[in-house]
Amino acid sequence: MFAQTPKPPYYAVIFTSLKAKEDQGYGAMSDRMVALVQQQEGFLGFESAREALGITVSYWRDEASILAWKAQMKHQEAQKLGKERWYTDYKIRIAKVERDYAK
């Protein structure tokens, strides 16, 4: 399912990751973060795929909304656990979407 984004401009946060073999507690935390982010001011939606490489793209109204999500206390806890336990590597990219179109 594609995220229903507004007419550009808006922002995309692209989170690319490699998960560790041991990911105990990851699924539960992921479910909590999905529920929490949907309540975050400025959140527009997300798309995610995971095989060996995971890619999640979240969409945001503006940069201030992205920074507020990064600073959210429960999200910071998930970030810390991700660094310590769940990801062997990751990269975050933030981009301004200036154009989008579909079939």
N, CA, C and O of each residue as an XYZ file, in Angstrom:
412
protein
N       0.847     -1.174      0.000
C       0.000      0.000      0.000
C       0.894      1.240      0.000
O       1.845      1.323      0.778
N       0.596      2.177     -0.851
C       1.363      3.423     -0.918
C       0.829      4.425      0.097
O      -0.377      4.493      0.333
N       1.718      5.193      0.691
C       1.312      6.272      1.586
C       0.563      7.325      0.769
O       0.930      7.622     -0.368
N      -0.462      7.865      1.350
C      -1.253      8.911      0.685
C      -0.667     10.268      1.081
O      -1.011     10.828      2.122
N       0.210     10.776      0.247
C       0.904     12.026      0.537
C       0.196     13.202     -0.136
O      -0.499     13.023     -1.135
N       0.374     14.394      0.412
C      -0.239     15.583     -0.191
C       0.547     16.043     -1.408
O       1.576     15.468     -1.761
N       0.044     17.079     -2.032
C       0.769     17.710     -3.126
C       2.099     18.242     -2.580
O       2.112     18.876     -1.524
N       3.225     17.997     -3.281
C       4.520     18.501     -2.819
C       4.515     20.029     -2.734
O       3.708     20.695     -3.382
N       5.425     20.569     -1.927
C       6.565     19.898     -1.304
C       6.206     19.296      0.055
O       5.316     19.775      0.758
N       6.922     18.243      0.393
C       6.914     17.625      1.710
C       8.253     16.914      1.842
O       9.076     16.987      0.929
N       8.491     16.234      2.944
C       9.802     15.631      3.197
C       9.710     14.123      3.341
O       8.682     13.584      3.753
N      10.793     13.453      2.998
C      10.910     12.003      3.148
C      12.140     11.694      3.991
O      13.217     12.245      3.760
N      11.973     10.814      4.964
C      13.089     10.293      5.745
C      13.271      8.846      5.303
O      12.368      8.026      5.468
N      14.419      8.534      4.752
C      14.710      7.204      4.219
C      15.645      6.501      5.191
O      16.790      6.911      5.383
N      15.134      5.431      5.801
C      15.901      4.668      6.798
C      16.234      3.314      6.178
O      15.351      2.484      5.965
N      17.502      3.106      5.895
C      17.987      1.854      5.317
C      18.759      1.117      6.396
O      19.596      1.709      7.077
N      18.477     -0.202      6.561
C      19.098     -0.906      7.685
C      19.412     -2.360      7.378
O      18.802     -2.993      6.515
N      20.388     -2.861      8.122
C      20.710     -4.286      8.160
C      20.441     -4.749      9.582
O      21.036     -4.234     10.529
N      19.546     -5.718      9.736
C      19.206     -6.202     11.067
C      20.194     -7.247     11.546
O      20.750     -8.015     10.760
N      20.398     -7.257     12.857
C      21.205     -8.292     13.493
C      20.416     -9.600     13.491
O      19.190     -9.582     13.386
N      21.103    -10.723     13.605
C      20.419    -12.015     13.632
C      19.514    -12.123     14.851
O      18.387    -12.608     14.751
N      20.000    -11.675     15.991
C      19.203    -11.663     17.223
C      18.444    -10.351     17.284
O      19.046     -9.283     17.397
N      17.126    -10.430     17.210
C      16.338     -9.194     17.235
C      15.192     -9.284     18.237
O      14.097     -8.776     17.995
N      15.460     -9.936     19.358
C      14.439    -10.123     20.383
C      13.857     -8.774     20.815
O      14.588     -7.851     21.176
N      12.542     -8.685     20.770
C      11.849     -7.466     21.151
C      11.663     -6.473     20.017
O      10.972     -5.469     20.185
N      12.265     -6.735     18.869
C      12.205     -5.803     17.738
C      10.774     -5.628     17.224
O      10.322     -4.503     17.012
N      10.072     -6.731     17.026
C       8.717     -6.662     16.470
C       7.773     -5.864     17.350
O       7.003     -5.041     16.853
N       7.825     -6.098     18.641
C       6.957     -5.377     19.575
C       7.281     -3.880     19.570
O       6.376     -3.046     19.574
N       8.565     -3.549     19.561
C       8.956     -2.138     19.542
C       8.551     -1.492     18.219
O       8.097     -0.348     18.199
N       8.711     -2.209     17.135
C       8.312     -1.694     15.837
C       6.814     -1.373     15.822
O       6.406     -0.320     15.332
N       6.008     -2.275     16.354
C       4.557     -2.048     16.426
C       4.242     -0.814     17.270
O       3.368     -0.026     16.907
N       4.945     -0.636     18.397
C       4.728      0.541     19.247
C       5.107      1.825     18.518
O       4.419      2.839     18.637
N       6.202      1.781     17.764
C       6.642      2.985     17.050
C       5.666      3.353     15.929
O       5.417      4.535     15.689
N       5.114      2.348     15.244
C       4.128      2.625     14.191
C       2.908      3.308     14.794
O       2.408      4.285     14.236
N       2.425      2.805     15.926
C       1.270      3.418     16.589
C       1.590      4.835     17.060
O       0.761      5.736     16.933
N       2.780      5.031     17.599
C       3.177      6.336     18.132
C       3.391      7.368     17.029
O       2.946      8.509     17.151
N       4.068      6.975     15.962
C       4.372      7.942     14.898
C       3.096      8.437     14.224
O       3.047      9.567     13.738
N       2.078      7.605     14.194
C       0.823      8.020     13.566
C       0.124      9.129     14.343
O      -0.764      9.795     13.810
N       0.517      9.332     15.595
C      -0.024     10.417     16.420
C       0.840     11.672     16.361
O       0.462     12.717     16.890
N       2.000     11.565     15.717
C       2.971     12.663     15.687
C       2.509     13.757     14.730
O       2.142     13.485     13.586
N       2.531     14.990     15.209
C       2.179     16.148     14.391
C       3.082     16.211     13.160
O       4.303     16.110     13.283
N       2.499     16.376     11.987
C       3.264     16.516     10.752
C       3.572     15.211     10.036
O       4.114     15.236      8.931
N       3.238     14.052     10.644
C       3.481     12.749     10.005
C       2.438     12.541      8.913
O       1.246     12.756      9.136
N       2.888     12.122      7.732
C       2.001     11.939      6.587
C       1.771     10.482      6.221
O       0.749     10.161      5.616
N       2.690      9.593      6.571
C       2.568      8.180      6.227
C       3.931      7.558      6.029
O       4.959      8.225      6.147
N       3.927      6.248      5.721
C       5.202      5.560      5.486
C       5.005      4.361      4.577
O       3.890      3.879      4.378
N       6.119      3.895      4.030
C       6.191      2.685      3.216
C       7.425      1.920      3.670
O       8.460      2.519      3.964
N       7.316      0.597      3.727
C       8.424     -0.186      4.262
C       8.537     -1.522      3.546
O       7.536     -2.111      3.138
N       9.774     -1.992      3.399
C      10.045     -3.314      2.822
C      11.273     -3.882      3.524
O      12.218     -3.153      3.822
N      11.254     -5.187      3.786
C      12.396     -5.806      4.448
C      12.648     -7.166      3.843
O      11.770     -8.028      3.805
N      13.853     -7.334      3.379
C      14.412     -8.633      3.010
C      15.736     -8.673      3.769
O      15.746     -8.491      4.986
N      16.825     -8.903      3.095
C      18.133     -8.801      3.756
C      18.402     -7.344      4.135
O      18.956     -7.059      5.197
N      18.006     -6.437      3.257
C      18.141     -5.000      3.475
C      16.752     -4.434      3.738
O      15.822     -4.697      2.975
N      16.602     -3.657      4.811
C      15.314     -3.035      5.107
C      15.327     -1.585      4.684
O      16.316     -0.878      4.878
N      14.221     -1.142      4.103
C      14.079      0.261      3.726
C      12.705      0.729      4.188
O      11.682      0.149      3.823
N      12.698      1.779      4.990
C      11.461      2.417      5.416
C      11.554      3.884      5.043
O      12.531      4.561      5.366
N      10.530      4.366      4.362
C      10.461      5.776      4.000
C       9.259      6.365      4.726
O       8.124      5.934      4.521
N       9.516      7.350      5.573
C       8.416      8.057      6.225
C       8.308      9.443      5.605
O       9.300     10.044      5.192
N       7.071      9.931      5.552
C       6.805     11.210      4.895
C       6.314     12.215      5.936
O       5.534     11.891      6.833
N       6.801     13.447      5.781
C       6.565     14.485      6.777
C       6.210     15.810      6.139
O       6.665     16.129      5.040
N       5.393     16.577      6.835
C       4.968     17.888      6.347
C       6.143     18.848      6.228
O       6.233     19.600      5.258
N       7.064     18.828      7.226
C       8.162     19.799      7.244
C       9.321     19.268      8.088
O       9.203     18.242      8.758
N      10.422     19.976      8.040
C      11.613     19.560      8.781
C      11.404     19.628     10.295
O      11.955     18.811     11.033
N      10.615     20.595     10.761
C      10.354     20.715     12.200
C       9.649     19.468     12.724
O       9.922     19.034     13.844
N       8.760     18.892     11.947
C       8.060     17.664     12.349
C       9.032     16.497     12.447
O       8.914     15.667     13.350
N       9.980     16.426     11.538
C      10.998     15.361     11.574
C      11.845     15.497     12.841
O      12.109     14.507     13.525
N      12.262     16.702     13.145
C      13.079     16.929     14.341
C      12.306     16.615     15.619
O      12.874     16.078     16.570
N      11.017     16.944     15.648
C      10.190     16.635     16.822
C      10.082     15.127     17.012
O      10.131     14.645     18.144
N       9.936     14.377     15.926
C       9.873     12.909     16.018
C      11.205     12.348     16.506
O      11.227     11.449     17.347
N      12.302     12.864     15.993
C      13.623     12.393     16.426
C      13.819     12.613     17.921
O      14.464     11.805     18.588
N      13.266     13.703     18.451
C      13.426     14.049     19.866
C      12.389     13.388     20.780
O      12.510     13.474     22.002
N      11.386     12.739     20.217
C      10.330     12.126     21.021
C      10.941     11.047     21.934
O      11.674     10.179     21.461
N      10.642     11.104     23.226
C      11.324     10.270     24.225
C      11.218      8.765     23.950
O      12.229      8.066     24.018
N      10.044      8.257     23.649
C       9.889      6.824     23.398
C      10.606      6.421     22.107
O      11.131      5.313     21.998
N      10.621      7.330     21.134
C      11.351      7.067     19.903
C      12.858      7.052     20.173
O      13.585      6.256     19.580
N      13.325      7.921     21.057
C      14.743      7.919     21.412
C      15.145      6.592     22.063
O      16.244      6.091     21.829
N      14.257      6.030     22.873
C      14.518      4.718     23.480
C      14.655      3.653     22.394
O      15.558      2.817     22.453
N      13.764      3.681     21.404
C      13.836      2.722     20.298
C      15.120      2.915     19.491
O      15.739      1.938     19.070
N      15.525      4.171     19.272
C      16.761      4.446     18.540
C      17.962      3.851     19.273
O      18.839      3.243     18.659
N      17.988      4.034     20.584
C      19.097      3.516     21.398
C      19.167      1.997     21.306
O      20.246      1.438     21.109
N      18.029      1.327     21.447
C      18.007     -0.134     21.353
C      18.379     -0.601     19.954
O      19.042     -1.626     19.799
N      17.963      0.135     18.945
C      18.332     -0.204     17.576
C      19.836     -0.187     17.383
O      20.400     -1.094     16.773
N      20.482      0.842     17.902
C      21.944      0.952     17.795
C      22.643     -0.157     18.569
O      23.634     -0.722     18.106
N      22.117     -0.465     19.760
C      22.769     -1.443     20.639
C      22.479     -2.893     20.270
O      23.347     -3.753     20.424
N      21.250     -3.182     19.778
C      20.814     -4.574     19.628
C      20.392     -5.002     18.227
O      20.783     -6.070     17.755
N      19.598     -4.173     17.567
C      18.837     -4.669     16.426
C      19.461     -4.431     15.066
O      19.134     -5.146     14.119
N      20.336     -3.469     14.933
C      20.908     -3.162     13.619
C      22.424     -3.318     13.629
O      23.112     -2.827     14.524
N      22.928     -4.018     12.609
C      24.379     -4.084     12.447
C      24.881     -2.856     11.692
O      26.048     -2.480     11.807
N      23.994     -2.238     10.923
C      24.335     -1.016     10.203
C      23.048     -0.330      9.784
O      22.018     -0.980      9.607
N      23.108      0.978      9.627
C      21.952      1.719      9.132
C      22.409      3.061      8.575
O      23.514      3.528      8.854
N      21.544      3.659      7.791
C      21.808      4.989      7.250
C      20.464      5.701      7.152
O      19.448      5.102      6.796
N      20.481      6.992      7.475
C      19.276      7.816      7.383
C      19.544      8.944      6.407
O      20.567      9.626      6.475
N      18.603      9.122      5.502
C      18.690     10.222      4.534
C      17.395     11.028      4.628
O      16.315     10.462      4.794
N      17.509     12.333      4.521
C      16.338     13.204      4.558
C      16.318     13.989      3.256
O      17.312     14.597      2.860
N      15.159     13.962      2.599
C      15.042     14.598      1.280
C      13.762     15.404      1.192
O      12.744     15.049      1.785
N      13.826     16.477      0.454
C      12.632     17.268      0.170
C      12.022     16.730     -1.123
O      12.692     16.662     -2.153
N      10.767     16.354     -1.059
C      10.055     15.864     -2.243
C       9.459     17.080     -2.955
O       8.611     17.788     -2.412
N       9.913     17.294     -4.148
C       9.430     18.446     -4.915
C       8.436     18.053     -6.002
O       7.716     18.892     -6.544
N       8.415     16.756     -6.307
C       7.539     16.287     -7.388
C       7.199     14.830     -7.101
O       8.067     14.061     -6.689
N       5.958     14.451     -7.312
C       5.588     13.043     -7.304
C       4.472     12.815     -8.318
O       3.707     13.726     -8.635
N       4.391     11.602     -8.814
C       3.356     11.260     -9.771
C       3.159      9.751     -9.737
O       4.005      9.022     -9.220
N       2.058      9.289    -10.280
C       1.726      7.866    -10.251
C       1.143      7.445    -11.596
O       0.921      8.261    -12.491
N       0.912      6.178    -11.698
C       0.362      5.594    -12.924
C      -0.965      6.199    -13.260
O      -1.577      5.827    -14.262
